[in-house]
Amino acid sequence: MNNLPQKYDEASRPIGVFDSGVGGLTVVKELNRLLPNERIIYFGDTGRVPYGNKSRETIIHYSLQVAYFLMKKKIKMLVIACNTASSVSLPTLKRHFHIPIIGVIEPGAKAAIENTSTNNIGVIGTLGTVKSNAYKKALKKISRKVNVYQDPCPLFVHLAEDGWNKNKIARMVADEYLKNLKGKDLDTLILGCTHYPLLKEVIQSSVGNKVALIDSGKETAKEVKRILDKRHLLNSRKLTEKNHSIFYVSDFPHKFKEVSQRFLSKELKHVHKVKL
Ligand code: DGL
């Protein structure tokens, strides 16, 4: 009974979410939908995006800088929304900080295993995510029976950011990228990149309706809810105008507003540029 007020206070603290840029807003969208009372402090490393083609060392270095910044905001939990950063930085961040930290890989892998009956699972993501084999390791850890087929689809990031996510060029690019995976009798395909949910329609029509698409961001939001609930850290109070989510970026690229609106499906208020 004694620690109730303390828990109450802790529960009202924000969730930290970070990504290499605006892509992580697809995860914020799912968090907002599932946990409308939660305040989010987001950091998008728009000045240094993309992470997908950078080395492990660089991504870990960037992730630590961002995590230190968010820790100063007294977050109760950290979500690494970026698949590339989740793939390589999660163990390091977990060693450095003592709040719950999750990436998007395990939740995506878990959902894929629950869905598959052919045991043939595909993974698409950035070059960094695919090269790290993070999804493959996470999938094999849950079930040794599964066959995992991976392919990087780097152009999808640019198509999503430019709003070319439903046109014929997107379809042509999807057909080209996915042609090897199509011969593998997949019944499950993990969208292992923040941007890919925006190309869902095109990817689905390219691989066909028999393949279920797993949105790692969506699965991660469910996992965040589960973890906070278990620790009695869900915020029970409604958010107010004063108590809103805040978005930090390391640069304001041209078209930032337009792109972020596309990812979040609403206007992004309270955006600040900061230097790490
Ligand atoms: N956010 C990245 C990811 O999910 C995609 C963009 C990038 O390469 O930084 O892997």
py3Dmol code that shows the C-alpha trace and the ligand (Angstrom):
import py3Dmol

protein = """\
ATOM      1  CA  MET A   1       0.000   0.000   0.000  1.00  0.00           C
ATOM      2  CA  ASN A   2       2.836   2.303   0.940  1.00  0.00           C
ATOM      3  CA  ASN A   3       4.357   2.525  -2.478  1.00  0.00           C
ATOM      4  CA  LEU A   4       1.095   3.339  -4.285  1.00  0.00           C
ATOM      5  CA  PRO A   5       1.693   7.097  -4.618  1.00  0.00           C
ATOM      6  CA  GLN A   6       5.212   6.427  -5.886  1.00  0.00           C
ATOM      7  CA  LYS A   7       3.943   3.983  -8.523  1.00  0.00           C
ATOM      8  CA  TYR A   8       1.274   6.480  -9.489  1.00  0.00           C
ATOM      9  CA  ASP A   9       3.923   9.082 -10.053  1.00  0.00           C
ATOM     10  CA  GLU A  10       6.108   6.701 -12.046  1.00  0.00           C
ATOM     11  CA  ALA A  11       3.129   5.712 -14.206  1.00  0.00           C
ATOM     12  CA  SER A  12       2.577   9.321 -15.243  1.00  0.00           C
ATOM     13  CA  ARG A  13       6.085   9.560 -16.681  1.00  0.00           C
ATOM     14  CA  PRO A  14       6.437   9.447 -20.490  1.00  0.00           C
ATOM     15  CA  ILE A  15       7.506   6.599 -22.770  1.00  0.00           C
ATOM     16  CA  GLY A  16      10.655   7.366 -24.777  1.00  0.00           C
ATOM     17  CA  VAL A  17      10.582   6.329 -28.424  1.00  0.00           C
ATOM     18  CA  PHE A  18      13.427   6.699 -30.840  1.00  0.00           C
ATOM     19  CA  ASP A  19      14.092   6.195 -34.505  1.00  0.00           C
ATOM     20  CA  SER A  20      16.624   7.203 -37.110  1.00  0.00           C
ATOM     21  CA  GLY A  21      14.067   9.709 -38.446  1.00  0.00           C
ATOM     22  CA  VAL A  22      10.338  10.013 -39.035  1.00  0.00           C
ATOM     23  CA  GLY A  23       9.735   6.298 -39.713  1.00  0.00           C
ATOM     24  CA  GLY A  24       9.231   5.561 -36.008  1.00  0.00           C
ATOM     25  CA  LEU A  25       6.049   7.609 -36.159  1.00  0.00           C
ATOM     26  CA  THR A  26       4.375   4.456 -37.517  1.00  0.00           C
ATOM     27  CA  VAL A  27       5.120   2.945 -34.091  1.00  0.00           C
ATOM     28  CA  VAL A  28       3.901   6.098 -32.300  1.00  0.00           C
ATOM     29  CA  LYS A  29       0.649   5.814 -34.266  1.00  0.00           C
ATOM     30  CA  GLU A  30       0.123   2.286 -32.922  1.00  0.00           C
ATOM     31  CA  LEU A  31       1.071   3.346 -29.380  1.00  0.00           C
ATOM     32  CA  ASN A  32      -1.392   6.243 -29.527  1.00  0.00           C
ATOM     33  CA  ARG A  33      -4.116   3.904 -30.724  1.00  0.00           C
ATOM     34  CA  LEU A  34      -3.498   1.275 -28.049  1.00  0.00           C
ATOM     35  CA  LEU A  35      -2.402   3.497 -25.164  1.00  0.00           C
ATOM     36  CA  PRO A  36      -4.125   6.867 -25.560  1.00  0.00           C
ATOM     37  CA  ASN A  37      -3.215   7.980 -22.014  1.00  0.00           C
ATOM     38  CA  GLU A  38       0.503   7.605 -22.547  1.00  0.00           C
ATOM     39  CA  ARG A  39       2.671  10.639 -23.124  1.00  0.00           C
ATOM     40  CA  ILE A  40       5.471  10.065 -25.606  1.00  0.00           C
ATOM     41  CA  ILE A  41       8.818  11.746 -25.886  1.00  0.00           C
ATOM     42  CA  TYR A  42      10.078  10.969 -29.374  1.00  0.00           C
ATOM     43  CA  PHE A  43      13.489  11.475 -30.843  1.00  0.00           C
ATOM     44  CA  GLY A  44      13.969  11.225 -34.620  1.00  0.00           C
ATOM     45  CA  ASP A  45      17.573  11.434 -35.712  1.00  0.00           C
ATOM     46  CA  THR A  46      16.608  13.221 -38.947  1.00  0.00           C
ATOM     47  CA  GLY A  47      20.024  14.853 -39.214  1.00  0.00           C
ATOM     48  CA  ARG A  48      21.785  11.479 -39.472  1.00  0.00           C
ATOM     49  CA  VAL A  49      19.187   9.267 -41.174  1.00  0.00           C
ATOM     50  CA  PRO A  50      19.480   6.650 -42.691  1.00  0.00           C
ATOM     51  CA  TYR A  51      20.881   4.187 -40.168  1.00  0.00           C
ATOM     52  CA  GLY A  52      20.183   1.289 -42.530  1.00  0.00           C
ATOM     53  CA  ASN A  53      23.419   1.610 -44.496  1.00  0.00           C
ATOM     54  CA  LYS A  54      25.714   2.502 -41.569  1.00  0.00           C
ATOM     55  CA  SER A  55      28.138   0.314 -39.644  1.00  0.00           C
ATOM     56  CA  ARG A  56      27.293  -1.420 -36.343  1.00  0.00           C
ATOM     57  CA  GLU A  57      29.686   0.818 -34.396  1.00  0.00           C
ATOM     58  CA  THR A  58      28.116   3.993 -35.742  1.00  0.00           C
ATOM     59  CA  ILE A  59      24.561   2.825 -35.061  1.00  0.00           C
ATOM     60  CA  ILE A  60      25.450   1.813 -31.478  1.00  0.00           C
ATOM     61  CA  HIS A  61      27.174   5.161 -30.922  1.00  0.00           C
ATOM     62  CA  TYR A  62      24.149   7.103 -32.229  1.00  0.00           C
ATOM     63  CA  SER A  63      21.706   4.941 -30.249  1.00  0.00           C
ATOM     64  CA  LEU A  64      23.568   5.565 -26.990  1.00  0.00           C
ATOM     65  CA  GLN A  65      23.569   9.321 -27.590  1.00  0.00           C
ATOM     66  CA  VAL A  66      19.842   9.334 -28.264  1.00  0.00           C
ATOM     67  CA  ALA A  67      19.094   7.079 -25.283  1.00  0.00           C
ATOM     68  CA  TYR A  68      21.046   9.360 -22.903  1.00  0.00           C
ATOM     69  CA  PHE A  69      19.063  12.313 -24.207  1.00  0.00           C
ATOM     70  CA  LEU A  70      15.740  10.527 -23.583  1.00  0.00           C
ATOM     71  CA  MET A  71      16.779   9.264 -20.134  1.00  0.00           C
ATOM     72  CA  LYS A  72      17.188  12.888 -19.047  1.00  0.00           C
ATOM     73  CA  LYS A  73      13.491  13.351 -19.830  1.00  0.00           C
ATOM     74  CA  LYS A  74      12.667  10.876 -17.009  1.00  0.00           C
ATOM     75  CA  ILE A  75      11.067   8.278 -19.254  1.00  0.00           C
ATOM     76  CA  LYS A  76       9.604   5.145 -17.639  1.00  0.00           C
ATOM     77  CA  MET A  77      10.346   2.899 -20.615  1.00  0.00           C
ATOM     78  CA  LEU A  78      12.338   3.094 -23.862  1.00  0.00           C
ATOM     79  CA  VAL A  79      11.095   1.795 -27.202  1.00  0.00           C
ATOM     80  CA  ILE A  80      13.590   1.465 -30.030  1.00  0.00           C
ATOM     81  CA  ALA A  81      11.199   1.941 -32.944  1.00  0.00           C
ATOM     82  CA  CYS A  82      13.947   1.675 -35.557  1.00  0.00           C
ATOM     83  CA  ASN A  83      14.467  -1.880 -36.801  1.00  0.00           C
ATOM     84  CA  THR A  84      18.088  -1.232 -37.704  1.00  0.00           C
ATOM     85  CA  ALA A  85      18.899   0.230 -34.266  1.00  0.00           C
ATOM     86  CA  SER A  86      16.911  -2.545 -32.552  1.00  0.00           C
ATOM     87  CA  SER A  87      18.916  -5.136 -34.508  1.00  0.00           C
ATOM     88  CA  VAL A  88      22.296  -3.952 -33.329  1.00  0.00           C
ATOM     89  CA  SER A  89      21.949  -1.676 -30.265  1.00  0.00           C
ATOM     90  CA  LEU A  90      19.439  -3.368 -27.965  1.00  0.00           C
ATOM     91  CA  PRO A  91      21.918  -5.426 -25.860  1.00  0.00           C
ATOM     92  CA  THR A  92      24.192  -2.377 -25.369  1.00  0.00           C
ATOM     93  CA  LEU A  93      21.317  -0.131 -24.320  1.00  0.00           C
ATOM     94  CA  LYS A  94      20.011  -2.764 -21.923  1.00  0.00           C
ATOM     95  CA  ARG A  95      23.433  -2.937 -20.265  1.00  0.00           C
ATOM     96  CA  HIS A  96      23.596   0.838 -19.876  1.00  0.00           C
ATOM     97  CA  PHE A  97      20.162   1.689 -18.501  1.00  0.00           C
ATOM     98  CA  HIS A  98      17.896   0.192 -15.907  1.00  0.00           C
ATOM     99  CA  ILE A  99      14.406   0.882 -17.167  1.00  0.00           C
ATOM    100  CA  PRO A 100      12.471  -1.509 -19.426  1.00  0.00           C
ATOM    101  CA  ILE A 101      13.846  -1.253 -22.968  1.00  0.00           C
ATOM    102  CA  ILE A 102      12.400  -3.030 -25.976  1.00  0.00           C
ATOM    103  CA  GLY A 103      13.105  -3.113 -29.671  1.00  0.00           C
ATOM    104  CA  VAL A 104      10.797  -4.135 -32.490  1.00  0.00           C
ATOM    105  CA  ILE A 105      12.522  -7.405 -33.436  1.00  0.00           C
ATOM    106  CA  GLU A 106      11.279  -9.833 -30.748  1.00  0.00           C
ATOM    107  CA  PRO A 107       7.624  -8.721 -30.912  1.00  0.00           C
ATOM    108  CA  GLY A 108       7.672  -9.061 -34.723  1.00  0.00           C
ATOM    109  CA  ALA A 109       9.354 -12.474 -34.538  1.00  0.00           C
ATOM    110  CA  LYS A 110       6.905 -13.740 -31.920  1.00  0.00           C
ATOM    111  CA  ALA A 111       3.887 -12.737 -34.009  1.00  0.00           C
ATOM    112  CA  ALA A 112       5.403 -14.378 -37.099  1.00  0.00           C
ATOM    113  CA  ILE A 113       5.917 -17.682 -35.288  1.00  0.00           C
ATOM    114  CA  GLU A 114       2.358 -17.580 -33.971  1.00  0.00           C
ATOM    115  CA  ASN A 115       1.087 -17.105 -37.514  1.00  0.00           C
ATOM    116  CA  THR A 116       3.124 -19.556 -39.575  1.00  0.00           C
ATOM    117  CA  SER A 117       1.969 -23.041 -40.436  1.00  0.00           C
ATOM    118  CA  THR A 118       4.331 -23.715 -43.345  1.00  0.00           C
ATOM    119  CA  ASN A 119       7.291 -22.704 -41.133  1.00  0.00           C
ATOM    120  CA  ASN A 120       8.604 -20.602 -44.000  1.00  0.00           C
ATOM    121  CA  ILE A 121       8.956 -17.004 -42.890  1.00  0.00           C
ATOM    122  CA  GLY A 122      10.246 -14.072 -44.926  1.00  0.00           C
ATOM    123  CA  VAL A 123      11.897 -10.960 -43.532  1.00  0.00           C
ATOM    124  CA  ILE A 124      12.404  -7.680 -45.359  1.00  0.00           C
ATOM    125  CA  GLY A 125      14.248  -4.682 -43.953  1.00  0.00           C
ATOM    126  CA  THR A 126      17.207  -2.377 -44.438  1.00  0.00           C
ATOM    127  CA  LEU A 127      20.603  -3.767 -45.362  1.00  0.00           C
ATOM    128  CA  GLY A 128      21.731  -3.274 -41.748  1.00  0.00           C
ATOM    129  CA  THR A 129      18.779  -5.219 -40.335  1.00  0.00           C
ATOM    130  CA  VAL A 130      19.158  -8.073 -42.811  1.00  0.00           C
ATOM    131  CA  LYS A 131      22.948  -8.285 -42.376  1.00  0.00           C
ATOM    132  CA  SER A 132      22.633  -8.385 -38.593  1.00  0.00           C
ATOM    133  CA  ASN A 133      20.429 -11.517 -38.844  1.00  0.00           C
ATOM    134  CA  ALA A 134      18.572 -10.203 -35.786  1.00  0.00           C
ATOM    135  CA  TYR A 135      15.164 -11.425 -36.976  1.00  0.00           C
ATOM    136  CA  LYS A 136      16.568 -14.793 -38.000  1.00  0.00           C
ATOM    137  CA  LYS A 137      18.171 -15.272 -34.570  1.00  0.00           C
ATOM    138  CA  ALA A 138      15.011 -14.161 -32.748  1.00  0.00           C
ATOM    139  CA  LEU A 139      12.846 -16.498 -34.862  1.00  0.00           C
ATOM    140  CA  LYS A 140      15.174 -19.477 -34.444  1.00  0.00           C
ATOM    141  CA  LYS A 141      15.339 -18.851 -30.695  1.00  0.00           C
ATOM    142  CA  ILE A 142      11.577 -19.373 -30.482  1.00  0.00           C
ATOM    143  CA  SER A 143      11.359 -22.237 -32.984  1.00  0.00           C
ATOM    144  CA  ARG A 144      14.252 -24.149 -34.523  1.00  0.00           C
ATOM    145  CA  LYS A 145      11.870 -25.593 -37.101  1.00  0.00           C
ATOM    146  CA  VAL A 146      11.399 -22.405 -39.090  1.00  0.00           C
ATOM    147  CA  ASN A 147      13.129 -21.557 -42.336  1.00  0.00           C
ATOM    148  CA  VAL A 148      13.926 -17.862 -42.587  1.00  0.00           C
ATOM    149  CA  TYR A 149      14.404 -16.083 -45.908  1.00  0.00           C
ATOM    150  CA  GLN A 150      15.566 -12.476 -45.899  1.00  0.00           C
ATOM    151  CA  ASP A 151      15.987  -9.719 -48.452  1.00  0.00           C
ATOM    152  CA  PRO A 152      16.849  -6.032 -48.072  1.00  0.00           C
ATOM    153  CA  CYS A 153      14.506  -3.532 -49.755  1.00  0.00           C
ATOM    154  CA  PRO A 154      16.294  -0.189 -49.293  1.00  0.00           C
ATOM    155  CA  LEU A 155      14.316   1.796 -51.889  1.00  0.00           C
ATOM    156  CA  PHE A 156      11.074   1.279 -49.949  1.00  0.00           C
ATOM    157  CA  VAL A 157      12.280   3.884 -47.422  1.00  0.00           C
ATOM    158  CA  HIS A 158      12.526   6.568 -50.114  1.00  0.00           C
ATOM    159  CA  LEU A 159       9.250   5.566 -51.755  1.00  0.00           C
ATOM    160  CA  ALA A 160       7.421   5.835 -48.414  1.00  0.00           C
ATOM    161  CA  GLU A 161       8.961   9.213 -47.595  1.00  0.00           C
ATOM    162  CA  ASP A 162       8.159  10.607 -51.037  1.00  0.00           C
ATOM    163  CA  GLY A 163       4.555   9.406 -50.887  1.00  0.00           C
ATOM    164  CA  TRP A 164       5.185   6.997 -53.768  1.00  0.00           C
ATOM    165  CA  ASN A 165       3.838   4.119 -51.771  1.00  0.00           C
ATOM    166  CA  LYS A 166       0.867   3.142 -53.922  1.00  0.00           C
ATOM    167  CA  ASN A 167       1.842   3.966 -57.486  1.00  0.00           C
ATOM    168  CA  LYS A 168       3.076   1.724 -60.303  1.00  0.00           C
ATOM    169  CA  ILE A 169       6.725   2.471 -59.573  1.00  0.00           C
ATOM    170  CA  ALA A 170       6.245   1.187 -56.022  1.00  0.00           C
ATOM    171  CA  ARG A 171       4.632  -1.944 -57.445  1.00  0.00           C
ATOM    172  CA  MET A 172       7.505  -2.495 -59.898  1.00  0.00           C
ATOM    173  CA  VAL A 173      10.095  -2.045 -57.148  1.00  0.00           C
ATOM    174  CA  ALA A 174       8.165  -4.409 -54.875  1.00  0.00           C
ATOM    175  CA  ASP A 175       7.935  -7.086 -57.594  1.00  0.00           C
ATOM    176  CA  GLU A 176      11.670  -6.848 -58.208  1.00  0.00           C
ATOM    177  CA  TYR A 177      12.666  -6.958 -54.531  1.00  0.00           C
ATOM    178  CA  LEU A 178      10.240  -9.714 -53.596  1.00  0.00           C
ATOM    179  CA  LYS A 179      10.755 -12.040 -56.563  1.00  0.00           C
ATOM    180  CA  ASN A 180      13.179 -14.342 -54.711  1.00  0.00           C
ATOM    181  CA  LEU A 181      10.972 -14.582 -51.649  1.00  0.00           C
ATOM    182  CA  LYS A 182       7.948 -15.492 -53.747  1.00  0.00           C
ATOM    183  CA  GLY A 183       9.337 -18.917 -54.614  1.00  0.00           C
ATOM    184  CA  LYS A 184       9.794 -19.943 -50.965  1.00  0.00           C
ATOM    185  CA  ASP A 185       6.254 -21.023 -50.053  1.00  0.00           C
ATOM    186  CA  LEU A 186       6.032 -18.303 -47.398  1.00  0.00           C
ATOM    187  CA  ASP A 187       2.872 -17.866 -45.393  1.00  0.00           C
ATOM    188  CA  THR A 188       4.298 -15.038 -43.271  1.00  0.00           C
ATOM    189  CA  LEU A 189       6.354 -11.989 -44.151  1.00  0.00           C
ATOM    190  CA  ILE A 190       7.789  -9.639 -41.520  1.00  0.00           C
ATOM    191  CA  LEU A 191       7.798  -5.960 -42.447  1.00  0.00           C
ATOM    192  CA  GLY A 192      11.103  -5.347 -40.679  1.00  0.00           C
ATOM    193  CA  CYS A 193      11.420  -1.613 -41.218  1.00  0.00           C
ATOM    194  CA  THR A 194       9.541   1.388 -39.850  1.00  0.00           C
ATOM    195  CA  HIS A 195       8.590   2.566 -43.335  1.00  0.00           C
ATOM    196  CA  TYR A 196       7.201  -0.635 -44.801  1.00  0.00           C
ATOM    197  CA  PRO A 197       3.699  -0.480 -43.262  1.00  0.00           C
ATOM    198  CA  LEU A 198       3.108   2.449 -45.622  1.00  0.00           C
ATOM    199  CA  LEU A 199       3.707   0.097 -48.557  1.00  0.00           C
ATOM    200  CA  LYS A 200       1.520  -2.659 -47.167  1.00  0.00           C
ATOM    201  CA  GLU A 201      -0.980  -2.637 -50.036  1.00  0.00           C
ATOM    202  CA  VAL A 202       1.672  -2.855 -52.725  1.00  0.00           C
ATOM    203  CA  ILE A 203       3.636  -5.544 -50.870  1.00  0.00           C
ATOM    204  CA  GLN A 204       0.464  -7.553 -50.230  1.00  0.00           C
ATOM    205  CA  SER A 205      -0.611  -7.489 -53.866  1.00  0.00           C
ATOM    206  CA  SER A 206       2.884  -8.450 -54.957  1.00  0.00           C
ATOM    207  CA  VAL A 207       3.227 -11.480 -52.649  1.00  0.00           C
ATOM    208  CA  GLY A 208      -0.450 -12.464 -52.801  1.00  0.00           C
ATOM    209  CA  ASN A 209      -3.185 -12.807 -50.203  1.00  0.00           C
ATOM    210  CA  LYS A 210      -1.980 -16.130 -48.814  1.00  0.00           C
ATOM    211  CA  VAL A 211       0.989 -14.414 -47.175  1.00  0.00           C
ATOM    212  CA  ALA A 212       0.260 -12.639 -43.868  1.00  0.00           C
ATOM    213  CA  LEU A 213       2.188  -9.419 -43.364  1.00  0.00           C
ATOM    214  CA  ILE A 214       3.508  -8.855 -39.839  1.00  0.00           C
ATOM    215  CA  ASP A 215       3.844  -5.239 -38.793  1.00  0.00           C
ATOM    216  CA  SER A 216       6.574  -5.236 -36.141  1.00  0.00           C
ATOM    217  CA  GLY A 217       5.598  -1.762 -34.928  1.00  0.00           C
ATOM    218  CA  LYS A 218       2.046  -2.853 -34.227  1.00  0.00           C
ATOM    219  CA  GLU A 219       3.273  -5.941 -32.368  1.00  0.00           C
ATOM    220  CA  THR A 220       5.683  -3.791 -30.369  1.00  0.00           C
ATOM    221  CA  ALA A 221       2.881  -1.490 -29.209  1.00  0.00           C
ATOM    222  CA  LYS A 222       1.043  -4.560 -27.842  1.00  0.00           C
ATOM    223  CA  GLU A 223       4.202  -5.627 -26.034  1.00  0.00           C
ATOM    224  CA  VAL A 224       4.669  -2.146 -24.527  1.00  0.00           C
ATOM    225  CA  LYS A 225       1.136  -2.356 -23.139  1.00  0.00           C
ATOM    226  CA  ARG A 226       1.810  -5.794 -21.684  1.00  0.00           C
ATOM    227  CA  ILE A 227       5.062  -4.723 -20.012  1.00  0.00           C
ATOM    228  CA  LEU A 228       3.605  -1.534 -18.523  1.00  0.00           C
ATOM    229  CA  ASP A 229       0.544  -3.379 -17.299  1.00  0.00           C
ATOM    230  CA  LYS A 230       2.636  -6.074 -15.624  1.00  0.00           C
ATOM    231  CA  ARG A 231       4.697  -3.433 -13.825  1.00  0.00           C
ATOM    232  CA  HIS A 232       1.637  -1.358 -12.884  1.00  0.00           C
ATOM    233  CA  LEU A 233       3.004   1.493 -14.953  1.00  0.00           C
ATOM    234  CA  LEU A 234       0.048   2.208 -17.223  1.00  0.00           C
ATOM    235  CA  ASN A 235      -1.062   5.825 -16.948  1.00  0.00           C
ATOM    236  CA  SER A 236      -4.667   5.977 -15.838  1.00  0.00           C
ATOM    237  CA  ARG A 237      -5.085   9.741 -16.246  1.00  0.00           C
ATOM    238  CA  LYS A 238      -6.185  11.288 -19.524  1.00  0.00           C
ATOM    239  CA  LEU A 239      -3.641  13.451 -21.316  1.00  0.00           C
ATOM    240  CA  THR A 240      -4.260  17.177 -21.197  1.00  0.00           C
ATOM    241  CA  GLU A 241      -3.113  20.043 -23.412  1.00  0.00           C
ATOM    242  CA  LYS A 242      -0.355  20.749 -20.893  1.00  0.00           C
ATOM    243  CA  ASN A 243       0.666  17.158 -20.679  1.00  0.00           C
ATOM    244  CA  HIS A 244       1.208  16.382 -24.344  1.00  0.00           C
ATOM    245  CA  SER A 245       3.698  14.290 -26.285  1.00  0.00           C
ATOM    246  CA  ILE A 246       6.854  16.030 -27.463  1.00  0.00           C
ATOM    247  CA  PHE A 247       8.856  15.323 -30.601  1.00  0.00           C
ATOM    248  CA  TYR A 248      12.543  16.107 -30.946  1.00  0.00           C
ATOM    249  CA  VAL A 249      14.533  15.940 -34.171  1.00  0.00           C
ATOM    250  CA  SER A 250      18.192  16.527 -34.982  1.00  0.00           C
ATOM    251  CA  ASP A 251      17.302  18.422 -38.173  1.00  0.00           C
ATOM    252  CA  PHE A 252      14.282  19.816 -39.983  1.00  0.00           C
ATOM    253  CA  PRO A 253      14.590  18.355 -43.463  1.00  0.00           C
ATOM    254  CA  HIS A 254      12.632  19.913 -46.330  1.00  0.00           C
ATOM    255  CA  LYS A 255       9.188  18.338 -46.459  1.00  0.00           C
ATOM    256  CA  PHE A 256       9.462  17.287 -42.800  1.00  0.00           C
ATOM    257  CA  LYS A 257       5.918  18.331 -41.990  1.00  0.00           C
ATOM    258  CA  GLU A 258       4.406  16.575 -44.996  1.00  0.00           C
ATOM    259  CA  VAL A 259       6.351  13.370 -44.411  1.00  0.00           C
ATOM    260  CA  SER A 260       5.596  13.213 -40.688  1.00  0.00           C
ATOM    261  CA  GLN A 261       1.911  13.774 -41.366  1.00  0.00           C
ATOM    262  CA  ARG A 262       1.901  10.835 -43.752  1.00  0.00           C
ATOM    263  CA  PHE A 263       3.473   8.562 -41.136  1.00  0.00           C
ATOM    264  CA  LEU A 264       1.335   9.613 -38.180  1.00  0.00           C
ATOM    265  CA  SER A 265      -1.911  10.418 -40.052  1.00  0.00           C
ATOM    266  CA  LYS A 266      -2.237  13.636 -38.053  1.00  0.00           C
ATOM    267  CA  GLU A 267      -0.410  16.883 -37.693  1.00  0.00           C
ATOM    268  CA  LEU A 268       2.685  16.738 -35.551  1.00  0.00           C
ATOM    269  CA  LYS A 269       2.529  19.412 -32.866  1.00  0.00           C
ATOM    270  CA  HIS A 270       5.319  20.362 -30.465  1.00  0.00           C
ATOM    271  CA  VAL A 271       8.361  19.550 -32.578  1.00  0.00           C
ATOM    272  CA  HIS A 272      11.754  20.847 -31.454  1.00  0.00           C
ATOM    273  CA  LYS A 273      15.138  20.687 -33.052  1.00  0.00           C
ATOM    274  CA  VAL A 274      17.921  19.750 -30.628  1.00  0.00           C
ATOM    275  CA  LYS A 275      21.633  19.124 -30.745  1.00  0.00           C
ATOM    276  CA  LEU A 276      22.722  15.959 -28.994  1.00  0.00           C
TER     277      LEU A 276
END
"""
ligand_1 = """\
10
DGL
N 14.068 3.393 -39.340
C 14.858 2.515 -40.163
C 14.493 1.068 -39.843
O 13.409 0.760 -39.360
C 14.678 2.810 -41.635
C 15.355 4.091 -42.094
C 16.858 4.049 -41.915
O 17.548 3.349 -42.669
O 17.337 4.723 -41.011
O 15.281 0.195 -40.056
"""
view = py3Dmol.view(width=600, height=400)
view.addModel(protein, "pdb")
view.setStyle({"model": 0}, {"cartoon": {"style": "trace"}})
view.addModel(ligand_1, "xyz")
view.setStyle({"model": 1}, {"stick": {}})
view.zoomTo()
view.show()
